[in-house]
Amino acid sequence: MERILSDLVSQCRTLLQADSGPEGRRQVAALLSDQLASPDVVAALVPPSTGERDLLYQDPDLGFCILAHNYTGPKSSSPHDHGPSWAIYAQARGETEMTDFELVTPAAEDRPGTVKAVRTYRLCPGDAHVYDEGDLHAPARSGPTSLLRIEGTDMSRVKRLRYEAIA
C-alpha cells in the first residue's frame, strides 16, 4: 500500500501544484478514475478493514487530504457543502446515489439553510466527481460501499453550516 499511496500522493501534488483550481481538481478526479480501474489499487487503498473515515494522507504544504471510506451497510447524509473547501468523491466499490442541490435560503450559525434537489445520479466503481466550494450535495448508499475522497483541507476541523432539503 505504501508504494501505491506514495505514487498517488506524488501525482496529486503535481497536478494541484500546477493548478489548484477547478481544472486541476478535474485532472485529479480523472487520475482517481484511472487508478480505481485497478483491483490492486482498490485493495491497497481501501482494504476491507477500512473504517468509515480513515485519513490516509494530509499534505503539509497544499493542505489536501486523501481519505478512504468503507461502509458496511446503508448510509446517507444530509445535504451539505464542504464549507470553504472542495472535495472529490471517487467510488471504489458498490454504488452511491448522489443528489445535487441548489441553494434556496442561505444558512446561518443559528438556523439551517434550505436547498432544493436539482439532479440525482449514481457513482459507480471508477467514477470520480468534483464538488467545488459551495456545491451542495447528499450521498445515499443502500448497501456496502467503498470510496476514496480527496478534500482541499481536513474537513474534520472545519465547522460547517447545516442545510435542509425542501420540495
Contacts in CASP RR format, 6 or more apart in sequence:
PFRMAT RR
TARGET T0000
AUTHOR 0000-0000-0000
METHOD contacts of the structure
MODEL  1
MERILSDLVSQCRTLLQADSGPEGRRQVAALLSDQLASPDVVAALVPPST
GERDLLYQDPDLGFCILAHNYTGPKSSSPHDHGPSWAIYAQARGETEMTD
FELVTPAAEDRPGTVKAVRTYRLCPGDAHVYDEGDLHAPARSGPTSLLRI
EGTDMSRVKRLRYEAIA
1 44 0 8 1.000
1 45 0 8 1.000
1 47 0 8 1.000
4 40 0 8 1.000
4 41 0 8 1.000
4 44 0 8 1.000
4 45 0 8 1.000
5 44 0 8 1.000
5 45 0 8 1.000
5 56 0 8 1.000
5 57 0 8 1.000
5 66 0 8 1.000
8 31 0 8 1.000
8 35 0 8 1.000
8 45 0 8 1.000
8 66 0 8 1.000
9 57 0 8 1.000
9 59 0 8 1.000
9 66 0 8 1.000
11 31 0 8 1.000
12 28 0 8 1.000
12 31 0 8 1.000
12 59 0 8 1.000
12 64 0 8 1.000
12 66 0 8 1.000
12 150 0 8 1.000
13 59 0 8 1.000
13 62 0 8 1.000
15 24 0 8 1.000
15 27 0 8 1.000
15 28 0 8 1.000
15 31 0 8 1.000
16 24 0 8 1.000
16 25 0 8 1.000
16 28 0 8 1.000
16 62 0 8 1.000
16 64 0 8 1.000
17 62 0 8 1.000
18 24 0 8 1.000
19 27 0 8 1.000
20 62 0 8 1.000
22 130 0 8 1.000
22 132 0 8 1.000
25 86 0 8 1.000
25 88 0 8 1.000
25 130 0 8 1.000
25 132 0 8 1.000
26 130 0 8 1.000
28 88 0 8 1.000
28 130 0 8 1.000
28 150 0 8 1.000
29 88 0 8 1.000
29 90 0 8 1.000
29 128 0 8 1.000
29 129 0 8 1.000
29 130 0 8 1.000
30 128 0 8 1.000
32 88 0 8 1.000
32 90 0 8 1.000
32 126 0 8 1.000
32 128 0 8 1.000
32 148 0 8 1.000
32 150 0 8 1.000
33 90 0 8 1.000
33 126 0 8 1.000
33 127 0 8 1.000
33 128 0 8 1.000
35 41 0 8 1.000
36 42 0 8 1.000
36 90 0 8 1.000
36 91 0 8 1.000
36 92 0 8 1.000
36 125 0 8 1.000
36 126 0 8 1.000
36 128 0 8 1.000
36 148 0 8 1.000
37 126 0 8 1.000
42 92 0 8 1.000
42 93 0 8 1.000
42 125 0 8 1.000
42 146 0 8 1.000
45 56 0 8 1.000
45 68 0 8 1.000
45 92 0 8 1.000
45 148 0 8 1.000
46 68 0 8 1.000
46 69 0 8 1.000
46 70 0 8 1.000
46 92 0 8 1.000
46 93 0 8 1.000
46 146 0 8 1.000
46 147 0 8 1.000
46 148 0 8 1.000
48 70 0 8 1.000
49 70 0 8 1.000
50 68 0 8 1.000
50 69 0 8 1.000
50 70 0 8 1.000
50 146 0 8 1.000
51 68 0 8 1.000
51 69 0 8 1.000
51 70 0 8 1.000
52 69 0 8 1.000
52 70 0 8 1.000
52 71 0 8 1.000
52 75 0 8 1.000
53 67 0 8 1.000
53 69 0 8 1.000
53 156 0 8 1.000
54 67 0 8 1.000
54 68 0 8 1.000
54 69 0 8 1.000
54 70 0 8 1.000
55 65 0 8 1.000
55 66 0 8 1.000
55 67 0 8 1.000
55 154 0 8 1.000
56 66 0 8 1.000
56 67 0 8 1.000
56 68 0 8 1.000
57 65 0 8 1.000
57 66 0 8 1.000
58 64 0 8 1.000
58 65 0 8 1.000
58 66 0 8 1.000
58 154 0 8 1.000
59 65 0 8 1.000
62 152 0 8 1.000
63 152 0 8 1.000
63 153 0 8 1.000
63 154 0 8 1.000
64 150 0 8 1.000
64 151 0 8 1.000
64 152 0 8 1.000
64 153 0 8 1.000
65 150 0 8 1.000
65 151 0 8 1.000
65 152 0 8 1.000
65 153 0 8 1.000
65 154 0 8 1.000
65 155 0 8 1.000
66 148 0 8 1.000
66 149 0 8 1.000
66 150 0 8 1.000
67 148 0 8 1.000
67 149 0 8 1.000
67 150 0 8 1.000
67 151 0 8 1.000
68 146 0 8 1.000
68 147 0 8 1.000
68 148 0 8 1.000
69 145 0 8 1.000
69 146 0 8 1.000
69 147 0 8 1.000
69 148 0 8 1.000
69 149 0 8 1.000
70 144 0 8 1.000
70 145 0 8 1.000
70 146 0 8 1.000
71 141 0 8 1.000
71 143 0 8 1.000
71 144 0 8 1.000
71 145 0 8 1.000
71 146 0 8 1.000
72 144 0 8 1.000
73 141 0 8 1.000
73 143 0 8 1.000
73 144 0 8 1.000
73 145 0 8 1.000
74 140 0 8 1.000
74 141 0 8 1.000
74 142 0 8 1.000
74 143 0 8 1.000
75 140 0 8 1.000
75 141 0 8 1.000
75 145 0 8 1.000
76 138 0 8 1.000
76 139 0 8 1.000
76 140 0 8 1.000
76 141 0 8 1.000
77 138 0 8 1.000
77 139 0 8 1.000
77 140 0 8 1.000
78 138 0 8 1.000
78 162 0 8 1.000
78 163 0 8 1.000
78 164 0 8 1.000
78 165 0 8 1.000
79 99 0 8 1.000
79 101 0 8 1.000
79 115 0 8 1.000
79 136 0 8 1.000
79 137 0 8 1.000
79 138 0 8 1.000
79 163 0 8 1.000
79 164 0 8 1.000
79 165 0 8 1.000
80 136 0 8 1.000
80 137 0 8 1.000
80 138 0 8 1.000
80 160 0 8 1.000
80 162 0 8 1.000
80 163 0 8 1.000
81 131 0 8 1.000
81 133 0 8 1.000
81 134 0 8 1.000
81 135 0 8 1.000
81 136 0 8 1.000
81 137 0 8 1.000
81 160 0 8 1.000
81 163 0 8 1.000
82 131 0 8 1.000
82 133 0 8 1.000
82 134 0 8 1.000
82 135 0 8 1.000
82 151 0 8 1.000
82 152 0 8 1.000
82 155 0 8 1.000
82 158 0 8 1.000
82 160 0 8 1.000
83 133 0 8 1.000
83 134 0 8 1.000
83 155 0 8 1.000
83 158 0 8 1.000
83 160 0 8 1.000
83 161 0 8 1.000
84 133 0 8 1.000
84 153 0 8 1.000
84 158 0 8 1.000
85 133 0 8 1.000
85 151 0 8 1.000
85 152 0 8 1.000
85 153 0 8 1.000
85 155 0 8 1.000
85 158 0 8 1.000
86 130 0 8 1.000
86 131 0 8 1.000
86 132 0 8 1.000
86 133 0 8 1.000
86 135 0 8 1.000
86 151 0 8 1.000
86 152 0 8 1.000
87 130 0 8 1.000
87 131 0 8 1.000
87 149 0 8 1.000
87 150 0 8 1.000
87 151 0 8 1.000
87 152 0 8 1.000
87 155 0 8 1.000
88 128 0 8 1.000
88 129 0 8 1.000
88 130 0 8 1.000
88 131 0 8 1.000
88 149 0 8 1.000
88 150 0 8 1.000
89 96 0 8 1.000
89 98 0 8 1.000
89 123 0 8 1.000
89 128 0 8 1.000
89 129 0 8 1.000
89 131 0 8 1.000
89 139 0 8 1.000
89 147 0 8 1.000
89 149 0 8 1.000
90 126 0 8 1.000
90 127 0 8 1.000
90 128 0 8 1.000
90 129 0 8 1.000
90 147 0 8 1.000
90 148 0 8 1.000
90 149 0 8 1.000
90 150 0 8 1.000
91 123 0 8 1.000
91 124 0 8 1.000
91 125 0 8 1.000
91 126 0 8 1.000
91 127 0 8 1.000
91 128 0 8 1.000
91 145 0 8 1.000
91 146 0 8 1.000
91 147 0 8 1.000
92 125 0 8 1.000
92 126 0 8 1.000
92 146 0 8 1.000
92 147 0 8 1.000
92 148 0 8 1.000
93 125 0 8 1.000
93 144 0 8 1.000
93 145 0 8 1.000
93 146 0 8 1.000
93 147 0 8 1.000
94 124 0 8 1.000
94 125 0 8 1.000
94 141 0 8 1.000
94 143 0 8 1.000
94 144 0 8 1.000
94 145 0 8 1.000
94 146 0 8 1.000
95 122 0 8 1.000
95 123 0 8 1.000
95 124 0 8 1.000
95 141 0 8 1.000
95 142 0 8 1.000
95 145 0 8 1.000
96 122 0 8 1.000
96 123 0 8 1.000
96 139 0 8 1.000
96 140 0 8 1.000
96 141 0 8 1.000
96 145 0 8 1.000
96 147 0 8 1.000
97 120 0 8 1.000
97 121 0 8 1.000
97 122 0 8 1.000
97 123 0 8 1.000
97 139 0 8 1.000
97 140 0 8 1.000
97 141 0 8 1.000
97 142 0 8 1.000
98 120 0 8 1.000
98 121 0 8 1.000
98 122 0 8 1.000
98 123 0 8 1.000
98 129 0 8 1.000
98 137 0 8 1.000
98 138 0 8 1.000
98 139 0 8 1.000
98 140 0 8 1.000
99 117 0 8 1.000
99 119 0 8 1.000
99 120 0 8 1.000
99 137 0 8 1.000
99 138 0 8 1.000
99 140 0 8 1.000
100 117 0 8 1.000
100 118 0 8 1.000
100 119 0 8 1.000
100 120 0 8 1.000
100 121 0 8 1.000
100 135 0 8 1.000
100 136 0 8 1.000
100 137 0 8 1.000
101 115 0 8 1.000
101 116 0 8 1.000
101 117 0 8 1.000
101 118 0 8 1.000
101 136 0 8 1.000
101 137 0 8 1.000
101 138 0 8 1.000
101 163 0 8 1.000
101 165 0 8 1.000
102 115 0 8 1.000
102 116 0 8 1.000
102 118 0 8 1.000
102 136 0 8 1.000
103 113 0 8 1.000
103 114 0 8 1.000
103 115 0 8 1.000
103 136 0 8 1.000
104 113 0 8 1.000
104 114 0 8 1.000
104 115 0 8 1.000
104 116 0 8 1.000
104 166 0 8 1.000
105 113 0 8 1.000
105 114 0 8 1.000
106 113 0 8 1.000
107 113 0 8 1.000
107 161 0 8 1.000
107 162 0 8 1.000
107 163 0 8 1.000
108 161 0 8 1.000
109 161 0 8 1.000
112 161 0 8 1.000
112 162 0 8 1.000
112 163 0 8 1.000
112 164 0 8 1.000
113 161 0 8 1.000
113 162 0 8 1.000
113 163 0 8 1.000
113 164 0 8 1.000
114 163 0 8 1.000
114 164 0 8 1.000
114 165 0 8 1.000
114 166 0 8 1.000
115 136 0 8 1.000
115 163 0 8 1.000
115 164 0 8 1.000
115 165 0 8 1.000
115 166 0 8 1.000
116 165 0 8 1.000
116 166 0 8 1.000
116 167 0 8 1.000
117 165 0 8 1.000
123 129 0 8 1.000
123 139 0 8 1.000
123 147 0 8 1.000
131 137 0 8 1.000
136 163 0 8 1.000
138 165 0 8 1.000
END
